[in-house]
C-alpha cells in the first residue's frame, strides 16, 4: 500500500467509524424511547387492572 492509498484508507476508515457511531447513538435513543413507551404502556395497563376496567 503506497502513501496515497494509506491516506485514503485512513480517511475512509474515519468516515465509516463516524457513521457507525452516529447509527449506534440513534439506535440507543430509539431503544430507550421504546423501553420508556413499553414501561408507560405496562403502567397504564396495570392501572386499568387495578381500577377493574
ChimeraX attribute file (.defattr): number of C-alpha atoms within 10 A of each C-alpha:
attribute: neighborCount
match mode: 1-to-1
recipient: residues
	/A:1	7
	/A:2	6
	/A:3	8
	/A:4	9
	/A:5	10
	/A:6	11
	/A:7	12
	/A:8	11
	/A:9	13
	/A:10	12
	/A:11	12
	/A:12	12
	/A:13	12
	/A:14	12
	/A:15	12
	/A:16	12
	/A:17	12
	/A:18	12
	/A:19	12
	/A:20	12
	/A:21	12
	/A:22	12
	/A:23	12
	/A:24	12
	/A:25	12
	/A:26	12
	/A:27	12
	/A:28	12
	/A:29	12
	/A:30	12
	/A:31	12
	/A:32	12
	/A:33	12
	/A:34	12
	/A:35	12
	/A:36	12
	/A:37	12
	/A:38	12
	/A:39	12
	/A:40	12
	/A:41	12
	/A:42	12
	/A:43	12
	/A:44	12
	/A:45	13
	/A:46	12
	/A:47	12
	/A:48	11
	/A:49	10
	/A:50	9
	/A:51	8
	/A:52	7
	/A:53	7
